[in-house]
Amino acid sequence: MRASRTVIVAAALVVLVASRAQANGGASIVPINGNALGRIYSGLAADWWKWAVQTPTPSNALVDTTGVNCTKNQINHLWFLAGTAGGGTITRTCTVPKLTFLFFPLANDFYGAFLNDPDNQRTEDFVRSQTTCVLGAILHAEIDGVTVKNPQQYLEQSPLFILHLPTDNIYGLTPDVVPGLTLDPSVDRGYYLLLEPLPPGKHTIHFTSAPPSPSSTSCVAQQDVTYHLTISK
């Protein structure tokens, strides 16, 4: 965990959208430069990492293999869902409130500096340089069987943020390794989708990611994630 901290994810998020793009006639996707309740992709991505990393292991959706933790630490109409913590194939089943937008990184990476790192490794330029390994990921996403066109267009970079790890964190890190269990500054780079609310009923989100080539130094894990969602009436 000393280098980049990589997780591939799916997420759900409630917002009101100023502009919309259609996914081949399926779910509406907010453009990467779109505005949602005054929030943009990059800020939402930073918030997703806080949710994913700061949630203790027993309630953490990243280590959940069934969907039982889908509701943990969510707020009304502003949900996050998680994919895999390191790759593999997984299927989860979740019930989502109506009028809930869906936000899911197809492939993302973050780097968090330790408080005792040298000063030159706690600069914005340095931490951002540690997340370039996600670039070039092979991506595919489907919403209710409709393929998302050109998912690589949804690339963002977050602002700097701070992560405070719980004692029971998913990485198993302790204060003797990470002083104060604090990662500051932290930064994210990734490919995300932000969907408008799906209508009540049954829906399926499926997405995959893989490194650009078997020999590449990409930090993207090969993963295959499926969510079977029930949007409540």
C-alpha positions in Angstrom: 0.0 0.0 0.0 3.0 2.3 -0.1 2.5 3.2 -3.7 -0.8 4.0 -5.3 -3.9 2.6 -3.6 -6.1 1.1 -6.3 -9.8 0.2 -6.2 -12.2 -0.4 -9.1 -15.7 0.6 -8.2 -19.3 1.1 -9.0 -21.2 3.9 -7.2 -24.6 5.5 -6.8 -25.1 9.2 -6.2 -28.1 11.6 -6.1 -27.9 15.0 -7.8 -29.9 17.3 -10.1 -28.3 17.7 -13.4 -27.9 20.7 -15.6 -27.1 18.8 -18.8 -27.6 15.3 -20.0 -26.1 12.8 -22.4 -27.9 9.6 -23.6 -26.3 6.2 -23.4 -27.5 4.8 -26.7 -31.1 5.4 -25.8 -30.7 3.9 -22.3 -29.9 5.6 -19.0 -28.9 9.3 -19.2 -25.3 10.0 -18.4 -24.2 13.4 -17.1 -21.4 14.7 -19.3 -17.9 14.7 -17.8 -18.0 18.5 -17.8 -21.6 18.6 -16.5 -22.8 20.2 -13.3 -24.9 18.4 -10.8 -26.3 20.4 -7.9 -23.2 22.6 -8.3 -21.0 19.5 -8.0 -18.7 18.1 -10.7 -17.2 14.7 -11.3 -13.9 15.5 -9.6 -15.4 16.6 -6.3 -17.7 13.6 -6.3 -14.8 11.2 -6.9 -13.0 12.6 -3.9 -16.1 12.1 -1.8 -16.3 8.5 -3.0 -12.8 7.8 -1.8 -13.6 9.2 1.7 -16.7 6.9 1.8 -14.8 3.8 0.5 -11.6 4.2 2.6 -12.9 5.7 5.8 -15.7 3.1 6.3 -14.6 0.3 8.7 -14.1 -3.1 7.3 -17.3 -4.8 8.7 -19.5 -2.2 7.0 -17.3 -1.6 4.0 -18.9 -2.2 0.6 -15.6 -3.0 -1.1 -15.2 -6.3 0.8 -18.9 -7.2 0.5 -19.5 -10.0 -1.9 -23.3 -10.0 -1.9 -24.5 -6.4 -1.6 -25.4 -6.6 2.0 -23.4 -3.4 2.7 -25.0 -1.4 -0.1 -26.9 0.8 2.3 -24.0 1.5 4.7 -23.0 5.1 5.2 -25.3 6.3 2.4 -27.3 9.5 2.6 -30.7 10.2 1.1 -30.5 10.2 -2.7 -26.7 10.3 -2.6 -25.4 6.7 -2.7 -22.1 5.1 -3.5 -21.7 1.5 -4.6 -18.4 -0.4 -4.7 -16.9 -2.8 -7.1 -13.9 -5.0 -6.3 -10.9 -4.2 -4.1 -8.2 -5.6 -6.4 -10.0 -7.3 -9.3 -12.0 -10.5 -9.9 -15.6 -11.2 -10.7 -18.4 -10.2 -8.4 -22.2 -9.9 -8.4 -24.1 -7.9 -5.9 -27.9 -7.4 -5.4 -29.1 -4.1 -3.9 -32.3 -2.1 -3.3 -31.9 1.6 -4.1 -34.4 4.3 -3.2 -36.2 6.0 -6.1 -34.8 9.3 -7.4 -31.3 8.1 -6.7 -28.6 8.9 -9.3 -25.9 6.4 -10.0 -22.2 7.3 -10.0 -19.7 4.5 -10.7 -15.9 4.7 -11.5 -15.1 2.1 -14.1 -11.4 2.3 -13.2 -9.8 4.7 -10.7 -6.7 5.1 -8.6 -5.7 7.3 -5.7 -2.4 8.1 -3.9 -2.2 9.3 -0.4 1.0 10.7 1.1 2.0 9.8 4.7 2.5 12.6 7.2 6.2 11.6 7.6 6.9 11.5 3.9 9.7 13.9 2.7 8.4 17.3 1.8 9.0 16.8 -1.9 6.7 13.7 -1.8 3.8 15.6 -0.3 3.5 18.2 -3.1 0.5 18.3 -5.5 2.8 17.6 -8.5 4.2 14.5 -6.9 1.0 12.9 -5.7 -0.7 13.6 -9.0 2.2 11.9 -10.8 1.5 8.7 -8.9 -1.9 8.2 -10.4 -1.1 8.2 -14.1 -1.0 4.4 -14.1 -4.8 4.3 -14.5 -4.6 5.9 -18.0 -5.3 3.8 -21.0 -7.5 1.2 -19.1 -9.7 -1.0 -21.3 -13.2 -0.3 -20.2 -16.7 -1.5 -21.0 -20.0 -0.7 -19.4 -23.6 -1.6 -20.0 -26.8 -0.3 -18.3 -29.8 -2.6 -18.8 -27.9 -4.2 -21.7 -27.2 -0.9 -23.5 -23.5 -0.3 -24.1 -22.1 3.0 -23.0 -20.3 4.7 -25.9 -16.7 5.7 -25.5 -16.4 5.3 -21.7 -12.8 6.6 -21.9 -14.2 10.1 -22.3 -15.3 10.2 -18.7 -11.8 10.8 -17.2 -11.5 13.1 -14.3 -8.8 14.3 -11.8 -9.9 15.2 -8.2 -8.8 18.1 -6.1 -6.5 17.3 -3.2 -8.3 15.8 -0.2 -7.5 14.2 3.2 -8.3 10.7 4.2 -8.6 9.5 7.8 -8.4 5.7 8.1 -10.4 4.0 10.7 -8.6 1.6 13.1 -10.3 -1.3 11.3 -9.5 -0.2 7.8 -9.7 -2.4 4.7 -6.0 -2.1 4.1 -5.0 -3.4 7.6 -2.8 -0.3 8.1 -1.7 0.7 11.6 -0.5 4.0 13.1 3.1 2.7 13.2 3.0 2.4 9.4 0.7 5.4 8.6 1.2 8.1 11.3 -2.1 9.3 12.6 -3.8 6.9 10.1 -3.9 10.0 7.9 -3.2 10.3 4.2 -2.6 14.0 3.4 -2.6 15.1 0.6 -4.5 12.5 -1.3 -5.6 12.7 -4.9 -7.7 10.6 -7.4 -7.7 10.0 -11.1 -10.3 7.8 -12.8 -13.0 7.1 -15.3 -16.4 7.6 -13.9 -20.1 7.6 -15.0 -22.8 9.6 -13.4 -26.3 8.4 -14.2 -29.6 10.0 -13.7 -32.2 8.1 -11.6 -33.4 4.9 -13.1 -37.2 4.3 -13.1 -38.6 2.0 -10.4 -38.2 -1.7 -11.1 -35.4 -4.1 -11.9 -32.1 -2.9 -13.5 -28.7 -4.3 -14.2 -25.4 -2.5 -14.4 -22.4 -4.4 -15.7 -18.9 -3.1 -16.2 -15.4 -4.5 -16.8 -11.9 -3.1 -16.8 -8.5 -4.4 -17.7 -5.0 -3.0 -18.1 -4.0 -1.8 -21.6 -1.8 -4.9 -22.1 -0.6 -7.9 -20.1 2.9 -6.4 -20.0 1.8 -2.9 -19.1 2.6 -1.2 -15.7 -1.0 -0.2 -15.4 -2.5 -0.2 -11.9 -5.9 -1.2 -13.3 -7.0 -4.6 -12.0 -8.9 -7.0 -14.3 -12.4 -7.1 -13.0 -16.0 -7.9 -13.9 -18.7 -6.4 -11.8 -22.5 -6.8 -12.0 -25.1 -5.0 -10.0 -28.7 -6.3 -9.9 -30.6 -3.2 -8.7 -34.2 -2.9 -7.5 -35.3 0.7 -7.6 -38.0 1.1 -5.0 -41.4 2.4 -6.0 
